[in-house]
Amino acid sequence: VQLQASGGGVVQAGGSLKLSCAASGSIIGVKAMRWYRQAPGKECEWVAIILPNGSINYADSVEGRFSISRDRAKKAVYLQMNSLEPWDTAVYYCNIDTVWKSYWGQGTLVTVSS
């Protein structure tokens, strides 16, 4: 099973993008679905999480601007990003944790210009 992330691109500050991450096959035993990001020269940063029961949490840096959601039927997780700022520029990675292993997408680049 592979995760395919998409939706990245170049956007002006204040703009929006929606990232998608879809699994190529069946994934069972999901514990959590997350988005991470890694800005140039910085460590990887956790962005958002959604649990099987629907609980959601965000990093302080994106709270109120980003929204995580999922589509169980499509085995997909999404990240709606609004009010983007230059410091949101990063490669964004999706992650699905199961009771057996952790799956990672290949990353999608988001560039926010000022």
C-alpha atoms as a printed R data frame, in Angstrom:
    type eleno elety resid chain resno       x      y      z
1   ATOM     1    CA   VAL     A     1   0.000  0.000  0.000
2   ATOM     2    CA   GLN     A     2   1.272  3.448 -0.909
3   ATOM     3    CA   LEU     A     3   0.080  6.910  0.018
4   ATOM     4    CA   GLN     A     4  -0.128  9.433 -2.797
5   ATOM     5    CA   ALA     A     5  -0.102 13.068 -1.739
6   ATOM     6    CA   SER     A     6  -1.139 15.856 -4.064
7   ATOM     7    CA   GLY     A     7  -2.393 19.414 -4.130
8   ATOM     8    CA   GLY     A     8   0.768 21.347 -3.428
9   ATOM     9    CA   GLY     A     9   1.789 24.346 -5.466
10  ATOM    10    CA   VAL     A    10   2.632 28.010 -5.395
11  ATOM    11    CA   VAL     A    11   0.196 30.437 -3.822
12  ATOM    12    CA   GLN     A    12   0.339 34.047 -2.703
13  ATOM    13    CA   ALA     A    13   0.151 34.951  0.962
14  ATOM    14    CA   GLY     A    14  -3.428 34.918  2.132
15  ATOM    15    CA   GLY     A    15  -4.385 32.256 -0.367
16  ATOM    16    CA   SER     A    16  -5.621 28.708  0.064
17  ATOM    17    CA   LEU     A    17  -4.674 25.220 -0.985
18  ATOM    18    CA   LYS     A    18  -6.145 21.803 -0.319
19  ATOM    19    CA   LEU     A    19  -3.850 18.824  0.024
20  ATOM    20    CA   SER     A    20  -5.048 15.297 -0.587
21  ATOM    21    CA   CYS     A    21  -3.572 11.963  0.392
22  ATOM    22    CA   ALA     A    22  -5.034  8.723 -0.890
23  ATOM    23    CA   ALA     A    23  -4.092  5.132 -0.187
24  ATOM    24    CA   SER     A    24  -3.540  2.796 -3.116
25  ATOM    25    CA   GLY     A    25  -5.037 -0.154 -1.279
26  ATOM    26    CA   SER     A    26  -6.849 -1.251  1.805
27  ATOM    27    CA   ILE     A    27  -5.573 -0.063  5.160
28  ATOM    28    CA   ILE     A    28  -7.024 -1.568  8.321
29  ATOM    29    CA   GLY     A    29  -6.341 -1.007 11.971
30  ATOM    30    CA   VAL     A    30  -5.926  2.744 11.575
31  ATOM    31    CA   LYS     A    31  -4.885  4.479 14.780
32  ATOM    32    CA   ALA     A    32  -4.390  7.990 13.434
33  ATOM    33    CA   MET     A    33  -4.040 10.046 10.271
34  ATOM    34    CA   ARG     A    34  -1.666 12.989 10.373
35  ATOM    35    CA   TRP     A    35  -0.080 15.718  8.322
36  ATOM    36    CA   TYR     A    36   3.490 16.839  8.904
37  ATOM    37    CA   ARG     A    37   5.612 19.451  7.185
38  ATOM    38    CA   GLN     A    38   9.287 20.223  6.794
39  ATOM    39    CA   ALA     A    39  10.393 23.716  5.927
40  ATOM    40    CA   PRO     A    40  13.766 24.311  4.265
41  ATOM    41    CA   GLY     A    41  16.539 23.930  6.806
42  ATOM    42    CA   LYS     A    42  14.164 23.001  9.618
43  ATOM    43    CA   GLU     A    43  13.087 19.842 11.366
44  ATOM    44    CA   CYS     A    44   9.920 18.008 10.486
45  ATOM    45    CA   GLU     A    45   6.910 19.498 12.275
46  ATOM    46    CA   TRP     A    46   3.615 17.853 13.120
47  ATOM    47    CA   VAL     A    47   0.673 19.837 11.709
48  ATOM    48    CA   ALA     A    48  -2.632 18.053 12.336
49  ATOM    49    CA   ILE     A    49  -4.154 14.761 13.453
50  ATOM    50    CA   ILE     A    50  -7.504 13.051 13.055
51  ATOM    51    CA   LEU     A    51  -8.382  9.938 15.033
52  ATOM    52    CA   PRO     A    52 -10.795  7.117 14.122
53  ATOM    53    CA   ASN     A    53 -13.364  8.553 16.515
54  ATOM    54    CA   GLY     A    54 -13.228 11.877 14.695
55  ATOM    55    CA   SER     A    55 -11.171 13.750 17.265
56  ATOM    56    CA   ILE     A    56  -9.006 16.435 15.698
57  ATOM    57    CA   ASN     A    57  -6.092 18.470 16.917
58  ATOM    58    CA   TYR     A    58  -3.792 21.044 15.350
59  ATOM    59    CA   ALA     A    59  -0.405 22.538 15.951
60  ATOM    60    CA   ASP     A    60  -0.654 26.021 17.432
61  ATOM    61    CA   SER     A    61   0.977 27.455 14.324
62  ATOM    62    CA   VAL     A    62  -1.931 26.384 12.089
63  ATOM    63    CA   GLU     A    63  -4.881 26.404 14.495
64  ATOM    64    CA   GLY     A    64  -7.789 28.330 13.004
65  ATOM    65    CA   ARG     A    65  -6.308 28.357  9.501
66  ATOM    66    CA   PHE     A    66  -5.941 24.681  8.569
67  ATOM    67    CA   SER     A    67  -8.576 21.957  8.613
68  ATOM    68    CA   ILE     A    68  -7.985 18.207  8.467
69  ATOM    69    CA   SER     A    69 -10.642 15.816  7.208
70  ATOM    70    CA   ARG     A    70 -10.953 12.291  5.889
71  ATOM    71    CA   ASP     A    71 -12.988 10.165  3.539
72  ATOM    72    CA   ARG     A    72 -13.125  6.627  4.830
73  ATOM    73    CA   ALA     A    73 -14.648  5.248  1.645
74  ATOM    74    CA   LYS     A    74 -11.843  6.731 -0.451
75  ATOM    75    CA   LYS     A    75  -9.201  5.907  2.170
76  ATOM    76    CA   ALA     A    76  -8.079  9.498  1.973
77  ATOM    77    CA   VAL     A    77  -7.098 12.323  4.272
78  ATOM    78    CA   TYR     A    78  -7.172 16.001  3.370
79  ATOM    79    CA   LEU     A    79  -5.684 19.249  4.626
80  ATOM    80    CA   GLN     A    80  -7.494 22.464  3.771
81  ATOM    81    CA   MET     A    81  -5.083 25.345  4.249
82  ATOM    82    CA   ASN     A    82  -6.416 28.902  4.395
83  ATOM    83    CA   SER     A    83  -4.769 32.258  5.092
84  ATOM    84    CA   LEU     A    84  -1.434 30.852  4.036
85  ATOM    85    CA   GLU     A    85   1.695 32.751  5.022
86  ATOM    86    CA   PRO     A    86   5.277 32.546  3.734
87  ATOM    87    CA   TRP     A    87   6.328 30.599  6.818
88  ATOM    88    CA   ASP     A    88   3.908 27.839  5.790
89  ATOM    89    CA   THR     A    89   6.258 27.075  2.902
90  ATOM    90    CA   ALA     A    90   7.323 23.448  3.307
91  ATOM    91    CA   VAL     A    91   7.071 19.944  1.975
92  ATOM    92    CA   TYR     A    92   3.905 18.456  3.443
93  ATOM    93    CA   TYR     A    93   3.717 14.754  4.252
94  ATOM    94    CA   CYS     A    94   0.710 12.622  5.071
95  ATOM    95    CA   ASN     A    95   0.990  9.763  7.522
96  ATOM    96    CA   ILE     A    96  -1.346  6.925  8.449
97  ATOM    97    CA   ASP     A    97  -0.511  4.957 11.549
98  ATOM    98    CA   THR     A    98  -1.970  1.497 11.984
99  ATOM    99    CA   VAL     A    99  -1.568 -1.110 14.677
100 ATOM   100    CA   TRP     A   100   0.951 -2.864 12.419
101 ATOM   101    CA   LYS     A   101   2.900 -0.177 10.591
102 ATOM   102    CA   SER     A   102   3.189  3.455  9.656
103 ATOM   103    CA   TYR     A   103   2.585  4.640  6.091
104 ATOM   104    CA   TRP     A   104   4.021  7.838  4.630
105 ATOM   105    CA   GLY     A   105   3.242  9.788  1.494
106 ATOM   106    CA   GLN     A   106   5.984 11.076 -0.767
107 ATOM   107    CA   GLY     A   107   5.478 14.716  0.165
108 ATOM   108    CA   THR     A   108   3.987 17.610 -1.724
109 ATOM   109    CA   LEU     A   109   5.631 21.034 -1.886
110 ATOM   110    CA   VAL     A   110   3.721 24.119 -0.816
111 ATOM   111    CA   THR     A   111   5.319 27.470 -1.600
112 ATOM   112    CA   VAL     A   112   3.744 30.658 -0.278
113 ATOM   113    CA   SER     A   113   5.017 33.874 -1.825
114 ATOM   114    CA   SER     A   114   4.855 37.218 -0.054
